[in-house]
Amino acid sequence: MRLSRDKVNVLARAVADALKQMDEVDFIEDPNTIRQETRKYLEELLNHEERIDQAARQKIESQKRTILEGSQEWDILYRKYYNEEVKKLGI
């Protein structure tokens, strides 16, 4: 899923704000640093997700016969291949 930099910043700010409200969490860095690190982590996760998605789609396209996207068979194969790629990365 592609998100704009602004949307990732909004998410990072929301995560940092949620962490601030938790009694169990104490910040040893300033809130802006926490937000920036959260943004980096979110971008990294989104990049992993994009690579996993592409790998799953590529496996479906490499089948001997054409499988239409949106069909039940395509959905089942996509979930299967997506989960395989996630396991490979250990996420």
C-alpha positions in Angstrom: 0.0 0.0 0.0 1.4 3.3 -1.0 0.9 6.2 1.5 2.1 9.7 1.0 4.8 11.1 3.3 2.1 13.3 4.9 -0.1 10.3 5.7 2.8 8.4 7.2 3.6 11.5 9.3 0.0 11.6 10.6 0.2 7.9 11.5 3.5 8.4 13.2 2.2 11.3 15.2 -0.9 9.3 16.2 1.3 6.4 17.4 3.6 8.8 19.4 0.6 10.5 20.9 -0.9 7.1 21.9 2.4 6.1 23.5 2.6 9.4 25.5 -0.8 8.6 27.0 0.3 5.2 28.3 1.4 5.1 31.9 3.7 2.2 31.1 5.8 4.2 28.6 8.4 6.8 29.6 10.2 8.8 26.8 13.9 9.2 27.2 14.0 11.1 23.9 12.1 14.2 22.9 8.7 13.6 21.3 9.9 14.7 17.8 12.6 12.1 17.8 10.1 9.5 18.8 7.8 10.6 15.9 10.7 10.5 13.4 11.7 7.0 14.4 8.1 5.8 14.3 7.8 7.3 10.8 11.0 5.5 9.7 9.7 2.2 11.1 6.3 2.7 9.4 8.0 3.4 6.0 10.1 0.3 6.4 7.1 -1.8 7.1 5.2 -0.4 4.1 8.2 -1.0 1.9 8.3 -4.7 3.1 4.6 -5.0 2.4 5.0 -3.6 -1.1 7.8 -6.1 -1.9 5.8 -9.0 -0.4 2.7 -8.0 -2.5 4.8 -7.8 -5.7 6.3 -11.2 -5.0 2.9 -12.8 -4.4 1.5 -11.3 -7.5 4.5 -12.4 -9.5 4.0 -16.0 -8.4 0.4 -15.9 -9.4 1.3 -14.5 -12.8 3.9 -17.2 -13.3 1.3 -19.9 -13.3 0.8 -21.9 -16.5 -2.7 -20.7 -16.9 -4.1 -17.3 -16.5 -5.8 -16.7 -13.1 -8.0 -13.6 -13.1 -7.4 -11.1 -10.2 -10.5 -10.9 -8.0 -11.5 -14.5 -8.6 -11.7 -16.9 -5.6 -8.8 -18.9 -6.8 -6.6 -15.7 -7.2 -7.5 -14.6 -3.7 -6.6 -18.0 -2.2 -3.3 -18.1 -4.1 -2.5 -14.5 -3.1 -3.1 -15.2 0.6 -1.0 -18.3 0.4 1.9 -16.7 -1.5 1.7 -13.5 0.7 2.0 -15.6 3.9 4.9 -17.6 2.4 6.8 -14.3 1.7 6.0 -13.0 5.2 7.4 -16.2 6.7 10.6 -15.8 4.6 11.2 -12.4 6.0 10.3 -13.4 9.5 7.9 -10.6 10.0 
